[in-house]
Amino acid sequence: APAQSQEKDDGDQEAQQRLAAEQAQEKEAQQRRAAVESQKVAETKRQRAEANFAKARAAVDEYLNKVTESELLSVPGLQPLRRDLLTSAMKFYQEFTQARANDRTIQADLAAAHYRLGRIQGELGGKAASRTGMDEAIRLYEALRQQGPMPLNAQVGLAHAYFWANRYEDTVKLCEAILQADPKHAETRELL
């Protein structure tokens, strides 16, 4: 009888250990599922934030295009309004370039923002700040070019930056290369 009791106790202990191990595995699996779900939620939020940021930047780009291209805002008497609008756009681009300075995944966007910032500063009379913006845009575009083939819009952005930085030989060389790939590219033809 004592041997049977010992066997029963050993069996009970094994069953308890198995149950404890199964419970630990289930708890670990629940934690893993919760972690995966948290990652999915975080990624969804990040993607939504990026999409919202892209929409905001597109709106500012469109707004800036309208301000810089509007002949009405060049009429005497409206220059103070134009200056105010450009200053507002400049603040956005300054914040964008500072907040995203180390994000290499958006290097072309960052280069374009520095180009825009340089253009705005030039239009507002800040020649040194304009040059700094153009130089940074060129540095970023050229770094992107070192990584491999550049998208067409980035090549055109670099050509514009070269032009506004008075690097006319570089502008012509790049425009000629772009036109070899796309002979009818209107924006590039305008730069020449």
Steps between C-alpha positions, in 0.01 A plus 500: 500500500779754573652429156166568335468821697849609389414421137177698532691797650759481219220486240323797662825700497561417134144600412538826692831571327348426159204724582732778617711463184190509278371808684840672461502417128147634459589817686810544284290447185247759621780748566646433157159555334455822699846622397429424133166680525668800665757510219222492240317786673820703530585442132147599394528820704844573355371448145201724569727770643729477196202523265364804686843660495530437125158661446602802706824534305316469169259773611789729595674423169185589308451813709861603441465442125196725492674770701822495298328476162218745563556815300230672705716473811780683316282806447617802701317514829466122527870435562452510881234229469728296272785538752272381783386199299856408407611540862226259611610242242862552602415414863345171389803403292740598780311277744483218244873511423592512869260227611594261221870584461616146588231304318676352197183331376371836382827643372351622169212667685743660740714626212189643332403672826846658529468615140159655575638661813789646301262637237278661763793652682633635172163657419494657845844649446705262715775424249734322747217288641383427146846380405514279811166341406611436143835358612324261737252397231787431260691304766197280571413447133860413417516256793184339364662476157799319657262231628390401151263609224298806599129537427426755228339747741814498717721557194285796398512629858879483494507682166284778648723522806809522278335777300401706806850452645643645174663169410403531137743243356367239741145604410563455128676162542220362715226637275666343198515165680132528598404589142688197367271283711186710435547732200162670549532580871359854503624611840856404412477677164393818683818491709714503186 
